Amino acid sequence: MTKKFTGVVVKGERWYVAHCVELGVVSQGKTIEEAQVNLKEAVELYLEDSDFDDLPESAGEVVFYPMEVAVP
């Protein structure tokens, strides 16, 4: 069985940080690819102890965009 989740990678100061949106699992890597591999492994480890009936799944299309907001 497979499930689809949404992974987001953000450049930190020194590392790339990868986050699984639906599960809240986070990992990191020195490169984007390493962060992605590490996140997949972290999600698989997380799922070893999960109840598969209650798992959220990706809702489909995800749109990320940069935005600016006024800060008081």
DOKOLTOR-736693 format. One record per residue (C-alpha): residue in one letter; x, y, z. Coordinates in steps of 0.25 Angstrom, whole numbers, plus 2048, in hexadecimal, padded with zeros to 3 digits. Example, Ala and Ser with C-alpha at 12.3 -4.5 7.8 and 13.67 -1.06 7.14 Angstrom:
a8317EE81F
s8377FC81D
// end
This chain:
m800800800
t80580E7FD
k80081C802
k8038297FC
f808835805
t80D843802
g81B846805
v821854806
v830857806
v83486580B
k84386A80B
g84786D819
e85487481D
r85D86881B
w85485C818
y84785980F
v83B856818
a83184D813
h82384C819
c817842816
v80B84B817
e80184181A
l80883A825
g81184582B
v81E83C829
v82A844827
s838841822
q84484881C
g850846813
k85C84E80D
t85584D7FF
i84784E7FB
e84883F7F6
e84E83B803
a84384280B
q83883B802
v83F82D804
n840830813
l831834814
k82C82880D
e83481F817
a82F827822
v82082681D
e82281781B
l82781582A
y81C81E82F
l812815827
e81780882E
d81080C83A
s803812834
d7F580E833
f7F380E823
d7E4810824
d7E681E82A
l7F1823821
p7EF83081A
e7F283080B
s7F683B801
a7EA8437FD
g7F08457EF
e7F68517E9
v7FE85A7F2
v8028687EF
f80E86F7F6
y81287E7F2
p81A8897F8
m8138947FE
e8168A1806
v80E8A6811
a80F8B3819
v8158B1827
p8128BC832
// end
